[in-house]
Amino acid sequence: MIWLVAVICAVLTGVLVAPENRLVWISLSLAGCTILTLAAQLSTGQKEGYVHRVTLSLAGAVIILGAATGVFALFGLV
């Protein structure tokens, strides 16, 4: 679910945000994904595997948003 939110944020950032402000919005997207991850994992009430689940969710979000940043940079050079 968090990865889907990261993809949606990346697409919306690419479509709606001016190129000079995209890095700011990607950072805000990662912050939002972090808060959403923590809220989602705490709402389950499961202790076992908490750190693993949070790490996996955030690592995926970082990879997705990092790839989006690379794409934005590449299109900025062209």
Phi, psi and omega in degrees: 000318181293324179295322177296319177298319179296319178295316180297317178297319180295317180294314180297322177296317180294327184273319192260341188257141177296147184306325182286346180252003185294322181296323177297315183287330174294320177297317177295325177296318178295321177297317178296320177296323179296312180296317180296321177298312181296318179296317181294319182286325177289331181288340179286331180075011179267126179278320185292127175080012183301309183297319179298314181296318179294317180298317180296317179297313183288325177296318177297318179296319179296318179296315180297311181290328174294319177295320178297320178298319177298319178295316179298319179295320180296316178291333177290334179279337184275000000 
